[in-house]
Amino acid sequence: MPDWAHGSKIEREGLAVLVPDPKVVRGLLTRYASLRIALAERETPEGARELEDVSYTLCVMTGTRTVDEAVQAADALLVAGAGKETVQQAETVQQTEGESGLPVPV
């Protein structure tokens, strides 16, 4: 499994696809935004190449064809992941309360 995948799979159009690790996606989005700002201030060939690489990687990781679609998909993945983490935290609290009978501060 690639380093950027965290073991989750989803069904898309009848196919199982790997879900990228939210930490990696967040890092790529941050790098993408930083490069866009840097290139707006001062364009360099190296910066343009790096932005192209980051854009391509975002597209591959999100299964999209354009960087705009990739950014939207990455944002949606992070929002969905945040909701999932909240549910997992709530389940952990419920399990802990059930074991000892005492409430756990959150």
Buried (B, 14 or more C-beta within 10 A) or exposed (E): EEEBBBEEEEEEEEEEBBBBBBEBBBEBBEBBEBBBEBBEEEEEEEBEEBBEEBBEBBBEBBBBEEBEBBBEBBEEBBEEBEEEEEEEEEEEBEEEEEEEEEEEEE
